[in-house]
Amino acid sequence: QVDLVESGGGSVETGGSLRLSCVASGITVGQYSMGWFRQALGKQREGVAAIDYNGRIEYRESVKGRFAISKDSAKNALDLLMNNLQPEDTAEYYCAAGDGMTAFQALHIGSLPGGMKYWGKGVLVTISS
């Protein structure tokens, strides 16, 4: 059984920072393409950042320079450091793992049917202005 458990969500003011973490069991994160996705109220789920099995990284344009994704092999976890948070970053954030996808594929089509194989339950991130 595969479980992805996210933590680190919360509420911060504009310009603040948060670090999300996703601890995996049942899979080894280093062998999978991993990604962070988010879904704001009334909107479709979108890719935020992805890192593949070769260590290549992709970010959506709006978070480049502010967010950093990384794998922690010792903890078998996926992290997302989020700096300079803006109200438009408010969303439920999900961790996901996929088979054989590049970071580009994971970011852009991972949220579609047939995309990422395993999903966490999500954590809420709220940015107040």
C-alpha positions as CSV (number, residue, x, y, z in Angstrom):
1,Q,0.0,0.0,0.0
2,V,1.3,3.4,-0.9
3,D,0.7,6.4,1.3
4,L,1.7,10.0,0.7
5,V,1.1,12.2,3.8
6,E,1.5,16.0,3.5
7,S,2.2,18.4,6.3
8,G,3.3,22.0,6.8
9,G,0.2,23.8,5.5
10,G,-1.2,26.8,7.3
11,S,-2.1,30.5,7.1
12,V,0.5,33.2,6.6
13,E,0.5,36.8,5.5
14,T,1.5,38.0,2.1
15,G,5.3,37.8,1.7
16,G,5.6,35.0,4.2
17,S,7.0,31.5,3.8
18,L,5.9,27.9,4.4
19,R,7.6,24.6,3.9
20,L,5.5,21.6,2.8
21,S,6.6,18.1,3.3
22,C,5.3,14.8,1.9
23,V,6.4,11.6,3.6
24,A,6.0,8.5,1.4
25,S,5.5,4.9,2.4
26,G,5.3,2.0,0.0
27,I,7.4,3.6,-2.6
28,T,10.9,5.1,-2.8
29,V,10.7,8.8,-3.8
30,G,14.0,8.6,-5.5
31,Q,12.7,6.1,-8.0
32,Y,9.6,8.1,-8.9
33,S,8.7,11.4,-10.5
34,M,7.3,13.5,-7.7
35,G,5.3,16.6,-7.8
36,W,3.3,19.2,-5.9
37,F,-0.1,20.3,-7.3
38,R,-2.6,22.7,-6.0
39,Q,-6.3,23.4,-6.4
40,A,-7.9,26.7,-5.5
41,L,-11.6,26.9,-4.8
42,G,-13.6,26.7,-8.0
43,K,-10.5,26.0,-10.1
44,Q,-8.9,23.0,-11.7
45,R,-6.0,21.3,-10.1
46,E,-2.6,22.5,-11.5
47,G,1.0,21.5,-11.3
48,V,3.2,23.7,-9.1
49,A,6.6,21.9,-9.2
50,A,7.9,18.6,-10.2
51,I,11.1,16.6,-9.9
52,D,11.7,13.4,-11.9
53,Y,13.7,10.3,-11.3
54,N,16.8,11.9,-13.0
55,G,16.6,15.0,-10.7
56,R,15.3,17.3,-13.4
57,I,13.0,20.0,-12.0
58,E,10.2,22.0,-13.5
59,Y,8.1,24.9,-12.0
60,R,5.0,26.6,-13.2
61,E,5.9,30.1,-14.3
62,S,4.1,32.0,-11.5
63,V,6.2,30.3,-8.8
64,K,9.6,30.4,-10.4
65,G,12.1,32.1,-8.1
66,R,9.8,31.8,-5.1
67,F,9.3,28.0,-4.7
68,A,11.9,25.2,-4.4
69,I,11.2,21.5,-4.7
70,S,13.5,18.9,-3.3
71,K,13.6,15.2,-2.4
72,D,14.9,14.1,1.0
73,S,16.1,10.5,0.5
74,A,16.9,10.0,4.2
75,K,13.3,10.7,5.1
76,N,11.8,9.3,1.9
77,A,10.1,12.6,1.5
78,L,9.3,15.4,-0.9
79,D,9.6,19.0,0.2
80,L,8.4,22.3,-1.2
81,L,9.8,25.5,0.2
82,M,7.5,28.4,-0.6
83,N,8.8,32.0,-0.2
84,N,7.2,35.4,-0.8
85,L,3.7,33.8,-0.8
86,Q,0.9,35.8,-2.4
87,P,-2.8,35.6,-2.0
88,E,-3.1,33.8,-5.4
89,D,-1.1,30.9,-3.9
90,T,-4.0,30.1,-1.6
91,A,-5.1,26.6,-2.4
92,E,-5.2,23.0,-1.3
93,Y,-1.7,21.5,-2.0
94,Y,-1.3,17.9,-3.0
95,C,1.8,15.6,-3.2
96,A,1.8,13.1,-6.0
97,A,4.0,10.3,-7.4
98,G,4.2,9.0,-11.0
99,D,5.8,6.3,-13.0
100,G,8.1,7.0,-15.9
101,M,7.2,10.7,-16.3
102,T,9.6,13.5,-16.9
103,A,9.4,16.5,-14.7
104,F,7.8,18.4,-17.6
105,Q,5.2,15.7,-18.1
106,A,4.5,15.5,-14.4
107,L,4.0,19.3,-14.1
108,H,1.8,19.7,-17.2
109,I,-0.2,16.6,-17.5
110,G,0.2,14.9,-14.1
111,S,-3.1,16.1,-12.8
112,L,-5.0,14.7,-15.8
113,P,-6.6,11.2,-15.8
114,G,-3.8,8.7,-16.3
115,G,-1.2,11.1,-15.0
116,M,0.3,10.8,-11.5
117,K,-0.4,7.4,-10.0
118,Y,-0.5,8.1,-6.3
119,W,-1.9,11.2,-4.5
120,G,-1.9,12.5,-1.0
121,K,-5.0,13.9,0.7
122,G,-3.7,17.5,0.6
123,V,-3.0,20.4,3.0
124,L,-4.5,23.8,3.0
125,V,-2.3,26.9,2.4
126,T,-4.0,30.3,3.0
127,I,-2.3,33.6,2.3
128,S,-3.9,36.7,3.7
129,S,-3.4,40.1,2.2
